[in-house]
């Protein structure tokens, strides 16, 4: 069976699962706790397909928060301590989270779960009533749009398509890590003429930075060190905020791999980025972060060019684990 046929079959299974779940009661669409644009955009867009669906999650990232507020998109913030679920739950959908810990909240037991994800790793322990759609695509929004196109095209309003396109745009690094499927999804989302791509990109990428955040970025850049790990060059530093943006800035300096670490409230977090050329030569950051988790505990995963890890291990030890693992990756010949 081709991947296209497999995806069609999985969409049929998902539609059947979703229809049955919605007939039983409310179905929260829970986002990954990082709150990035892909997870928020996927949840908000999918929630338009049925009145019993509600996008919700622990956190909204900066871009996602601005999009939700400006577009008045429906999204409910949850609490990691006092989450109150509806009395009648038909099921729970998880978007863009490769493991239970990446949701950040305790899910109610005994409720059927469906996971929509595009990460290369999966640590969900699913039962016979659960479902997994784990596609080899560049963003979870591609899975959601494929479903809406097939089963709920009327739901693809301008707001929904903007949320989906923003998730695709940010998760591919403005299409630097895109493939043919990602470009086709973008074309499908832009079809209709009511969405100007150039203006939309400018809107999505316009982010305000406070003086303190700007200072944090500059300090992070000033602390950066370069090291050769096997055949690869890594530029690494630590910061207290905006780790993803700092890592992208380091890639902009010509680094093959950028690693930014953070320690806060007893937890260490690693954020990594790689250039497209680097991933083509053999680096897959998501697999590396999953290996870090296997080696020192915690949870890690992501995409080939962008990934993360979090756990209780000391920051220096976590950095060292990642750098050592990079050294074991053979570089493909030019």
Secondary structure, DSSP 8 states (H G I E B T S, - for coil): --HHHHHHHHHHHHHHHHHHHHHHSEEEEEE-TT--HHHHHHHHHHHTT-TTEEEEES---HHHHHHHHHHT---EE--SS-----SSEEEEEEES-SSGGGT-S---TT--EEEEE--S-------TT-EEEE-SSS-HHHHHHHHHHHH-GGG--HHHHHHHHHHHHHHTTTTTT--HHHHHHHHHHHTTS---HHHHHHHHH-----HHHHHHHHHHHHT-EEEEETTEEEEEEE-SS-HHHHHHHHHHTT-SEEEEEEEETTEEEEEEEE-HHHHHTT--HHHHHHHHHHHH-SEEEE-SSEEEEEESS-HHHHHHHHHHHHHTS-----
